[in-house]
C-alpha cells in the first residue's frame, strides 16, 4: 500500500494522540469500576506489519486465539511462532476469496481453526519443531499479509478489515464431534452434492458424509475441459503405473468407470489397473473426480465439473448459502453432519 507522505503521517499521529486522550477520559471511570469491554475474539490472523487497520483490531480482553501460540513451518527449516489469530488470518486470506460473503468467511475461519487443532493433534511436524506447516498439500494454504495486500490492490484495506472481522466474530469457535475437534476438510466447488469421505479416502467419518450443495454455473470454471493426446496419456500412465497394459485400441485404455452416489467417479480401469476416481484425477490433472471422458481423433477429452476432492464444506456452496441468508453456524452444521460448535475461552 506504500508509505504515508510525511505531512499525512504527522497528521495521523496527531489525530491518534487526540483520540487516545479522549478515549482515556471516557474509559478510565469504566475501567476503575471493573467494567471491561465486550468479548472480541480473533479467529483469523492479523497482518504481521502494523498498519492502521491492524491497530484497530487490538483486543481489550485476551482471548484463546490471542494467547494460543502456534509454530508454523513456513519454509524448509524455517519455523515462525505466532498467535493462532495471526496464523488463521493468513490461512483464511489464502484459502477463500476475500470478496466472498461475510458469513462464508466466518464459516471458513471456524473451519481453519478446527482443522488446525485437528492437525496439531497429529504431531506430524514434531521432527521439524513445528505444530503445522504452510503447505496446502499437507496442512492449509498460507499467505503473507503483505503479499495478500499486493494481490488485493485497491481492495487491500477493505479486504484486510473484512477477514479481520471474520476472525473477531468467531473468536475461539471450534467444531467438535464426541468432544474432539473434527477433521474439518473443505474444497472449492461441488456438484449438486458433496462426497462421502469413505468414497475418497476409504475412511468413514460420521460428520463427513454427502450433503446437498447449492452452487452451480455461476462458479468460475465450474465446467472445465482437459484434452490430452494419446501419446500424453500413454506417457503419464506408464510413468505412474509401469504395469499398465496400453496395447490395442486407445479407446479401450480407460474403461470400467463406476460412479459414487454424488455422481463422481468412484473407480476406473486405466490400462487394466483399477484406480480410484481421485487417483485418475491426480494422474491427468483434472479439477475434480466428477468427469466424463471420450476418445476421438487420437485425443482424450475429460469434461470436468467442480473443483476439489468434494469432502466437507464447499467454499462456493458456503458463499451461495450466505448470499441466501444463512449464518456461518447454519453453513457449518449443514456441511458437517452432527457436529457441535464450542467456544474456547481464555488461555
TORPANU-939740 format. One record per residue (C-alpha): residue in three letters; x, y, z. Coordinates in steps of 0.001 Angstrom, whole numbers, plus 500000, padded with zeros to 6 digits. Layout:
# TORPANU-939740
+--------+--------+--------+--------+
| residu |     c1 |     c2 |     c3 |
+--------+--------+--------+--------+
|    ALA |      X |      Y |      Z |
...
+--------+--------+--------+--------+
//
This chain:
# TORPANU-939740
+--------+--------+--------+--------+
| residu |     c1 |     c2 |     c3 |
+--------+--------+--------+--------+
|    UNK | 500000 | 500000 | 500000 |
|    UNK | 503091 | 502265 | 500084 |
|    UNK | 504307 | 504653 | 502773 |
|    UNK | 502389 | 507615 | 504148 |
|    UNK | 503615 | 511068 | 502975 |
|    UNK | 505383 | 512901 | 505819 |
|    UNK | 502661 | 515538 | 506292 |
|    UNK | 499902 | 512910 | 506325 |
|    UNK | 501832 | 510796 | 508806 |
|    UNK | 502215 | 513728 | 511134 |
|    UNK | 498522 | 514437 | 510881 |
|    UNK | 497713 | 510791 | 511582 |
|    UNK | 499957 | 510699 | 514653 |
|    UNK | 498459 | 513912 | 515999 |
|    UNK | 494924 | 512617 | 515440 |
|    UNK | 495777 | 509353 | 517128 |
|    UNK | 497067 | 511259 | 520145 |
|    UNK | 493888 | 513265 | 520413 |
|    UNK | 491744 | 510164 | 520128 |
|    UNK | 493794 | 508400 | 522792 |
|    UNK | 493297 | 511287 | 525147 |
|    UNK | 489565 | 511329 | 524562 |
|    UNK | 489350 | 507561 | 524958 |
|    UNK | 491248 | 507728 | 528250 |
|    UNK | 488948 | 510461 | 529533 |
|    UNK | 485834 | 508378 | 528924 |
|    UNK | 487093 | 504869 | 529540 |
|    UNK | 489063 | 505386 | 532777 |
|    UNK | 485937 | 505589 | 535012 |
|    UNK | 484633 | 502361 | 533475 |
|    UNK | 487933 | 500600 | 533957 |
|    UNK | 488057 | 501735 | 537549 |
|    UNK | 484677 | 500117 | 538101 |
|    UNK | 485905 | 496874 | 536580 |
|    UNK | 483586 | 497143 | 533548 |
|    UNK | 485726 | 495703 | 530756 |
|    UNK | 484711 | 495877 | 527096 |
|    UNK | 482756 | 493111 | 525364 |
|    UNK | 484366 | 489905 | 524128 |
|    UNK | 486162 | 490295 | 520804 |
|    UNK | 487999 | 487143 | 519752 |
|    UNK | 490195 | 486894 | 516693 |
|    UNK | 489852 | 483761 | 514660 |
|    UNK | 491886 | 484808 | 511707 |
|    UNK | 495341 | 486242 | 511740 |
|    UNK | 496259 | 489858 | 511629 |
|    UNK | 498871 | 491154 | 509212 |
|    UNK | 502428 | 490956 | 510502 |
|    UNK | 503325 | 494539 | 509563 |
|    UNK | 501487 | 497058 | 511775 |
|    UNK | 499039 | 499239 | 509846 |
|    UNK | 496161 | 501473 | 510875 |
|    UNK | 493801 | 498555 | 510123 |
|    UNK | 495674 | 496146 | 512373 |
|    UNK | 495831 | 498584 | 515258 |
|    UNK | 492037 | 498832 | 515160 |
|    UNK | 491779 | 495114 | 515907 |
|    UNK | 493759 | 495196 | 519149 |
|    UNK | 491860 | 493248 | 521785 |
|    UNK | 490908 | 494802 | 525099 |
|    UNK | 490359 | 491337 | 526508 |
|    UNK | 492661 | 488386 | 525935 |
|    UNK | 491084 | 485518 | 524007 |
|    UNK | 492185 | 481967 | 523368 |
|    UNK | 493098 | 482884 | 519802 |
|    UNK | 495411 | 485617 | 521010 |
|    UNK | 497052 | 483611 | 523764 |
|    UNK | 497475 | 480307 | 521895 |
|    UNK | 500907 | 480122 | 520256 |
|    UNK | 501476 | 478240 | 517017 |
|    UNK | 504815 | 477244 | 515488 |
|    UNK | 504408 | 477395 | 511726 |
|    UNK | 506826 | 475740 | 509317 |
|    UNK | 506859 | 478451 | 506628 |
|    UNK | 509766 | 477087 | 504615 |
|    UNK | 512371 | 474383 | 504628 |
|    UNK | 513878 | 474515 | 508109 |
|    UNK | 512226 | 477866 | 508863 |
|    UNK | 509731 | 477978 | 511735 |
|    UNK | 507907 | 481108 | 512869 |
|    UNK | 505953 | 481373 | 516122 |
|    UNK | 502791 | 483441 | 516110 |
|    UNK | 499397 | 483540 | 517774 |
|    UNK | 496616 | 481334 | 516494 |
|    UNK | 494834 | 484513 | 515440 |
|    UNK | 497762 | 485633 | 513297 |
|    UNK | 498119 | 482198 | 511724 |
|    UNK | 494421 | 481889 | 510915 |
|    UNK | 494263 | 485304 | 509256 |
|    UNK | 496909 | 484124 | 506822 |
|    UNK | 495053 | 480870 | 506201 |
|    UNK | 491657 | 482444 | 505507 |
|    UNK | 493222 | 485080 | 503270 |
|    UNK | 494854 | 482294 | 501259 |
|    UNK | 492029 | 479763 | 501261 |
|    UNK | 488911 | 481795 | 500433 |
|    UNK | 488384 | 484845 | 498176 |
|    UNK | 488050 | 487917 | 500377 |
|    UNK | 485243 | 489090 | 498083 |
|    UNK | 483015 | 486321 | 499480 |
|    UNK | 480059 | 486971 | 501766 |
|    UNK | 480995 | 487806 | 505391 |
|    UNK | 479161 | 484757 | 506749 |
|    UNK | 481058 | 482477 | 504347 |
|    UNK | 484349 | 483965 | 505551 |
|    UNK | 483288 | 483326 | 509134 |
|    UNK | 482496 | 479712 | 508281 |
|    UNK | 485930 | 479398 | 506669 |
|    UNK | 487534 | 480879 | 509760 |
|    UNK | 485963 | 478252 | 512014 |
|    UNK | 486957 | 475508 | 509576 |
|    UNK | 490532 | 476780 | 509581 |
|    UNK | 490775 | 476881 | 513363 |
|    UNK | 489173 | 473482 | 513769 |
|    UNK | 491349 | 471843 | 511132 |
|    UNK | 494422 | 473455 | 512692 |
|    UNK | 493649 | 471911 | 516071 |
|    UNK | 492985 | 468523 | 514497 |
|    UNK | 496240 | 468688 | 512539 |
|    UNK | 498264 | 469873 | 515524 |
|    UNK | 496949 | 466911 | 517478 |
|    UNK | 498608 | 464568 | 514999 |
|    UNK | 502104 | 465920 | 515803 |
|    UNK | 503042 | 465388 | 512161 |
|    UNK | 505627 | 468196 | 512244 |
|    UNK | 507187 | 467301 | 515559 |
|    UNK | 510551 | 466491 | 513952 |
|    UNK | 510692 | 469990 | 512459 |
|    UNK | 509858 | 471501 | 515869 |
|    UNK | 506651 | 472906 | 514390 |
|    UNK | 502927 | 472493 | 515056 |
|    UNK | 501711 | 472989 | 511500 |
|    UNK | 503041 | 473976 | 508090 |
|    UNK | 502257 | 476455 | 505324 |
|    UNK | 501960 | 473816 | 502597 |
|    UNK | 498373 | 473436 | 501349 |
|    UNK | 499142 | 469906 | 500223 |
|    UNK | 499896 | 468934 | 503814 |
|    UNK | 498060 | 471376 | 506073 |
|    UNK | 496401 | 474574 | 504826 |
|    UNK | 497190 | 477329 | 502337 |
|    UNK | 499003 | 480315 | 503813 |
|    UNK | 499847 | 483799 | 502573 |
|    UNK | 501949 | 486594 | 503993 |
|    UNK | 499833 | 489683 | 504777 |
|    UNK | 501943 | 491954 | 502593 |
|    UNK | 501618 | 489578 | 499668 |
|    UNK | 497863 | 489408 | 500218 |
|    UNK | 497647 | 493209 | 500093 |
|    UNK | 499619 | 493265 | 496866 |
|    UNK | 497212 | 490758 | 495355 |
|    UNK | 494172 | 492702 | 496533 |
|    UNK | 495496 | 496038 | 495202 |
|    UNK | 492827 | 498741 | 495633 |
|    UNK | 490772 | 496447 | 497869 |
|    UNK | 493636 | 495794 | 500269 |
|    UNK | 492302 | 497764 | 503219 |
|    UNK | 488663 | 496691 | 502913 |
|    UNK | 489581 | 493025 | 502450 |
|    UNK | 492026 | 493143 | 505346 |
|    UNK | 489289 | 494528 | 507579 |
|    UNK | 486772 | 492027 | 506254 |
|    UNK | 488901 | 488999 | 507108 |
|    UNK | 489882 | 490507 | 510454 |
|    UNK | 486196 | 490929 | 511242 |
|    UNK | 485555 | 487299 | 510361 |
|    UNK | 488260 | 486435 | 512880 |
|    UNK | 486826 | 488563 | 515644 |
|    UNK | 483247 | 487483 | 515190 |
|    UNK | 484119 | 483794 | 515513 |
|    UNK | 486681 | 484005 | 518280 |
|    UNK | 487517 | 480621 | 519764 |
|    UNK | 484793 | 478777 | 517840 |
|    UNK | 485621 | 475124 | 517115 |
|    UNK | 483607 | 472276 | 515592 |
|    UNK | 483693 | 469069 | 517619 |
|    UNK | 482336 | 465548 | 517390 |
|    UNK | 482339 | 463437 | 520543 |
|    UNK | 484125 | 466314 | 522232 |
|    UNK | 487112 | 466422 | 519846 |
|    UNK | 487989 | 468835 | 517013 |
|    UNK | 486887 | 467372 | 513709 |
|    UNK | 488885 | 466889 | 510542 |
|    UNK | 487315 | 469992 | 509016 |
|    UNK | 488349 | 469479 | 505407 |
|    UNK | 486978 | 471789 | 502719 |
|    UNK | 487284 | 472363 | 498988 |
|    UNK | 486436 | 474909 | 496313 |
|    UNK | 483257 | 473931 | 494438 |
|    UNK | 480959 | 470929 | 494327 |
|    UNK | 478456 | 469204 | 492119 |
|    UNK | 474902 | 469165 | 493469 |
|    UNK | 476188 | 467078 | 496400 |
|    UNK | 479409 | 466796 | 498367 |
|    UNK | 481194 | 463454 | 498643 |
|    UNK | 481378 | 460925 | 501445 |
|    UNK | 484880 | 460615 | 502937 |
|    UNK | 484643 | 456847 | 502550 |
|    UNK | 484439 | 457181 | 498758 |
|    UNK | 487518 | 459422 | 498534 |
|    UNK | 489893 | 458237 | 501238 |
|    UNK | 488475 | 454871 | 502265 |
|    UNK | 487805 | 456040 | 505832 |
|    UNK | 484275 | 456638 | 507029 |
|    UNK | 483658 | 459597 | 509350 |
|    UNK | 480134 | 460323 | 510616 |
|    UNK | 480449 | 464063 | 510069 |
|    UNK | 481926 | 463813 | 506535 |
|    UNK | 479030 | 462382 | 504581 |
|    UNK | 477407 | 463500 | 501346 |
|    UNK | 475056 | 466506 | 501626 |
|    UNK | 473469 | 468869 | 499122 |
|    UNK | 475445 | 471878 | 497898 |
|    UNK | 473766 | 474877 | 496232 |
|    UNK | 476413 | 476306 | 493899 |
|    UNK | 476403 | 475848 | 490147 |
|    UNK | 477153 | 477508 | 486862 |
|    UNK | 477844 | 480909 | 488434 |
|    UNK | 481105 | 479477 | 489829 |
|    UNK | 484168 | 480432 | 487724 |
|    UNK | 485425 | 477413 | 485736 |
|    UNK | 482638 | 475268 | 487153 |
|    UNK | 482878 | 473270 | 483962 |
|    UNK | 486365 | 472639 | 482625 |
|    UNK | 487957 | 470522 | 479930 |
|    UNK | 491305 | 468744 | 479743 |
|    UNK | 492431 | 467405 | 476369 |
|    UNK | 495388 | 465020 | 476119 |
|    UNK | 496859 | 463284 | 473090 |
|    UNK | 497234 | 459527 | 473005 |
|    UNK | 500991 | 459956 | 473477 |
|    UNK | 500494 | 462216 | 476523 |
|    UNK | 498129 | 459749 | 478167 |
|    UNK | 500473 | 456856 | 477447 |
|    UNK | 503426 | 458725 | 478944 |
|    UNK | 501562 | 459714 | 482110 |
|    UNK | 500169 | 456225 | 482678 |
|    UNK | 503442 | 454400 | 482051 |
|    UNK | 505380 | 456714 | 484367 |
|    UNK | 502907 | 456242 | 487212 |
|    UNK | 501844 | 452630 | 486568 |
|    UNK | 504525 | 450697 | 484615 |
|    UNK | 502453 | 447505 | 484669 |
|    UNK | 499511 | 449091 | 482848 |
|    UNK | 498656 | 447446 | 479528 |
|    UNK | 498152 | 450083 | 476851 |
|    UNK | 498125 | 447778 | 473885 |
|    UNK | 495262 | 447734 | 471440 |
|    UNK | 492743 | 450449 | 470643 |
|    UNK | 493348 | 453564 | 472824 |
|    UNK | 489569 | 453925 | 473136 |
|    UNK | 489712 | 450942 | 475488 |
|    UNK | 492579 | 452163 | 477666 |
|    UNK | 490178 | 453881 | 480080 |
|    UNK | 487245 | 451659 | 480949 |
|    UNK | 485017 | 450250 | 483663 |
|    UNK | 484007 | 453582 | 485172 |
|    UNK | 481873 | 453392 | 488318 |
|    UNK | 480160 | 456365 | 489934 |
|    UNK | 479551 | 457245 | 493564 |
|    UNK | 476161 | 458359 | 494863 |
|    UNK | 477188 | 462000 | 494346 |
|    UNK | 477995 | 461427 | 490677 |
|    UNK | 481764 | 461439 | 490963 |
|    UNK | 483982 | 458713 | 489544 |
|    UNK | 484437 | 456038 | 492178 |
|    UNK | 486813 | 453855 | 490200 |
|    UNK | 488123 | 453291 | 486683 |
|    UNK | 490485 | 450885 | 484961 |
|    UNK | 493452 | 452551 | 483311 |
|    UNK | 495349 | 450108 | 481157 |
|    UNK | 493774 | 447325 | 483184 |
|    UNK | 494907 | 448852 | 486515 |
|    UNK | 491947 | 449752 | 488712 |
|    UNK | 492282 | 453245 | 490177 |
|    UNK | 490076 | 455389 | 492374 |
|    UNK | 488461 | 458443 | 490844 |
|    UNK | 490784 | 460601 | 492921 |
|    UNK | 493829 | 458776 | 491564 |
|    UNK | 492621 | 459280 | 487988 |
|    UNK | 492029 | 462951 | 488754 |
|    UNK | 495604 | 463325 | 490006 |
|    UNK | 497075 | 461316 | 487142 |
|    UNK | 495557 | 463500 | 484445 |
|    UNK | 495500 | 466843 | 486275 |
|    UNK | 491710 | 467212 | 486496 |
|    UNK | 489990 | 469767 | 488723 |
|    UNK | 487773 | 467128 | 490338 |
|    UNK | 486798 | 463468 | 490195 |
|    UNK | 483454 | 464365 | 488643 |
|    UNK | 484260 | 463845 | 484972 |
|    UNK | 483403 | 462092 | 481744 |
|    UNK | 485971 | 461010 | 479151 |
|    UNK | 485767 | 460495 | 475421 |
|    UNK | 488328 | 459422 | 472814 |
|    UNK | 488171 | 460868 | 469334 |
|    UNK | 490713 | 461895 | 466727 |
|    UNK | 493662 | 460480 | 468648 |
|    UNK | 492784 | 462636 | 471674 |
|    UNK | 491232 | 462012 | 475098 |
|    UNK | 488857 | 464720 | 476318 |
|    UNK | 487918 | 464946 | 480007 |
|    UNK | 484827 | 467042 | 480780 |
|    UNK | 485003 | 468026 | 484459 |
|    UNK | 482548 | 469592 | 486919 |
|    UNK | 483559 | 471416 | 490123 |
|    UNK | 486937 | 471743 | 491776 |
|    UNK | 488447 | 469822 | 494690 |
|    UNK | 488137 | 466486 | 496469 |
|    UNK | 484482 | 467089 | 497279 |
|    UNK | 484558 | 466248 | 501010 |
|    UNK | 483373 | 468608 | 503747 |
|    UNK | 482491 | 472242 | 503106 |
|    UNK | 482255 | 473554 | 499574 |
|    UNK | 483525 | 477124 | 499684 |
|    UNK | 481385 | 478313 | 496793 |
|    UNK | 478461 | 476441 | 498286 |
|    UNK | 479047 | 478233 | 501582 |
|    UNK | 479087 | 481547 | 499734 |
|    UNK | 475822 | 480699 | 497977 |
|    UNK | 474211 | 479785 | 501299 |
|    UNK | 475460 | 483024 | 502864 |
|    UNK | 474085 | 485054 | 499957 |
|    UNK | 470714 | 483420 | 500578 |
|    UNK | 470774 | 484478 | 504246 |
|    UNK | 472371 | 481552 | 506097 |
|    UNK | 474618 | 482334 | 509057 |
|    UNK | 478019 | 480736 | 509496 |
|    UNK | 476704 | 478294 | 512097 |
|    UNK | 473998 | 477089 | 509698 |
|    UNK | 476561 | 476680 | 506924 |
|    UNK | 478862 | 474588 | 509078 |
|    UNK | 476198 | 472346 | 510576 |
|    UNK | 474900 | 471730 | 507046 |
|    UNK | 478229 | 470600 | 505614 |
|    UNK | 479481 | 468763 | 508719 |
|    UNK | 476784 | 466379 | 509911 |
|    UNK | 476117 | 466103 | 513647 |
|    UNK | 478881 | 468427 | 514859 |
|    UNK | 478765 | 470748 | 517845 |
|    UNK | 480194 | 474257 | 517856 |
|    UNK | 482077 | 475014 | 521057 |
|    UNK | 483952 | 478056 | 522294 |
|    UNK | 487487 | 478042 | 523625 |
|    UNK | 487886 | 480782 | 526217 |
|    UNK | 490959 | 482497 | 527637 |
|    UNK | 494187 | 480531 | 527849 |
+--------+--------+--------+--------+
//
